[in-house]
Amino acid sequence: MLRIRGRRGKICIKKILLTIVSLAVLGIIIFLIVIFTDFNARSEAGQKSDTAVTSMNDVKDEAKSEVSKHMNPFGDSVQQKELKDKDFINYIHKMSHQKVSAEEKWGFYQITAERIKWLLAGLDKTEHTLKHGELYRSILKRWINGDFSNVVNDHNDLWEIQGGGVLAKPQES
């Protein structure tokens, strides 16, 4: 332990302690300045970044809007006048998955009035070119009226046309 005697020793210790405290306070001040400066810089950069992200999202939304003008209710680019048997089978079959129970279900579309009406309008435009147009119409007419009592048979008929082997059962409530 360091021993300093006399008045001069006490002054020396006071100077050392004062210097240490001053350096500590100065260090804290510098540290706080650096932190706040960095925080402000990041905050401003974040605001610029947020603005850029918002601008990019606006561009994406506009692009989606433009693309969605050309999309059907199933999110595909197939238009009503272009519908073929494979399209009707695909759409109706995948909608039926909402109402049937099966070991495996290959795809899913929510049953909506918009989709059913769109398919019915597509049938009006293409039925003369379809092999199973009457089947699609009978299914869709029942469904648009909320009648899903035959949905298992509807599913299985479509699945058989596709060459499927395992058939669905009624969905348990």
Contacts in CASP RR format, 6 or more apart in sequence:
PFRMAT RR
TARGET T0000
AUTHOR 0000-0000-0000
METHOD contacts of the structure
MODEL  1
MLRIRGRRGKICIKKILLTIVSLAVLGIIIFLIVIFTDFNARSEAGQKSD
TAVTSMNDVKDEAKSEVSKHMNPFGDSVQQKELKDKDFINYIHKMSHQKV
SAEEKWGFYQITAERIKWLLAGLDKTEHTLKHGELYRSILKRWINGDFSN
VVNDHNDLWEIQGGGVLAKPQES
4 10 0 8 1.000
4 12 0 8 1.000
4 13 0 8 1.000
70 77 0 8 1.000
71 77 0 8 1.000
72 78 0 8 1.000
72 79 0 8 1.000
72 80 0 8 1.000
72 118 0 8 1.000
73 112 0 8 1.000
73 114 0 8 1.000
73 115 0 8 1.000
73 118 0 8 1.000
74 91 0 8 1.000
74 109 0 8 1.000
74 115 0 8 1.000
78 87 0 8 1.000
80 118 0 8 1.000
80 121 0 8 1.000
80 122 0 8 1.000
80 125 0 8 1.000
80 126 0 8 1.000
81 122 0 8 1.000
81 125 0 8 1.000
81 126 0 8 1.000
82 126 0 8 1.000
83 119 0 8 1.000
83 122 0 8 1.000
83 123 0 8 1.000
83 125 0 8 1.000
83 126 0 8 1.000
84 126 0 8 1.000
84 129 0 8 1.000
84 130 0 8 1.000
85 130 0 8 1.000
85 131 0 8 1.000
85 132 0 8 1.000
85 133 0 8 1.000
85 161 0 8 1.000
88 119 0 8 1.000
88 123 0 8 1.000
88 130 0 8 1.000
88 132 0 8 1.000
88 133 0 8 1.000
88 136 0 8 1.000
89 132 0 8 1.000
89 158 0 8 1.000
89 161 0 8 1.000
89 162 0 8 1.000
91 109 0 8 1.000
91 115 0 8 1.000
91 119 0 8 1.000
92 119 0 8 1.000
92 136 0 8 1.000
92 139 0 8 1.000
92 140 0 8 1.000
92 154 0 8 1.000
92 158 0 8 1.000
93 155 0 8 1.000
93 158 0 8 1.000
93 159 0 8 1.000
93 162 0 8 1.000
94 106 0 8 1.000
94 107 0 8 1.000
94 108 0 8 1.000
94 109 0 8 1.000
95 109 0 8 1.000
95 110 0 8 1.000
95 111 0 8 1.000
95 115 0 8 1.000
95 143 0 8 1.000
96 151 0 8 1.000
96 154 0 8 1.000
96 155 0 8 1.000
96 158 0 8 1.000
96 168 0 8 1.000
97 105 0 8 1.000
97 107 0 8 1.000
97 108 0 8 1.000
97 109 0 8 1.000
97 155 0 8 1.000
98 108 0 8 1.000
98 109 0 8 1.000
98 110 0 8 1.000
98 111 0 8 1.000
99 111 0 8 1.000
99 148 0 8 1.000
99 151 0 8 1.000
99 152 0 8 1.000
99 155 0 8 1.000
99 171 0 8 1.000
100 151 0 8 1.000
100 152 0 8 1.000
100 155 0 8 1.000
100 168 0 8 1.000
100 169 0 8 1.000
100 170 0 8 1.000
100 171 0 8 1.000
101 168 0 8 1.000
101 169 0 8 1.000
101 170 0 8 1.000
101 171 0 8 1.000
101 172 0 8 1.000
102 155 0 8 1.000
102 166 0 8 1.000
102 167 0 8 1.000
102 168 0 8 1.000
102 169 0 8 1.000
103 166 0 8 1.000
104 166 0 8 1.000
109 115 0 8 1.000
111 143 0 8 1.000
113 144 0 8 1.000
116 140 0 8 1.000
116 143 0 8 1.000
116 144 0 8 1.000
117 144 0 8 1.000
119 136 0 8 1.000
119 140 0 8 1.000
120 137 0 8 1.000
120 140 0 8 1.000
120 141 0 8 1.000
120 144 0 8 1.000
123 130 0 8 1.000
123 133 0 8 1.000
123 136 0 8 1.000
123 137 0 8 1.000
123 140 0 8 1.000
127 133 0 8 1.000
127 137 0 8 1.000
130 136 0 8 1.000
132 161 0 8 1.000
135 157 0 8 1.000
135 158 0 8 1.000
139 154 0 8 1.000
142 148 0 8 1.000
142 149 0 8 1.000
142 150 0 8 1.000
142 154 0 8 1.000
143 151 0 8 1.000
152 168 0 8 1.000
152 169 0 8 1.000
152 170 0 8 1.000
155 167 0 8 1.000
155 168 0 8 1.000
156 167 0 8 1.000
156 168 0 8 1.000
159 165 0 8 1.000
159 167 0 8 1.000
159 168 0 8 1.000
160 167 0 8 1.000
END
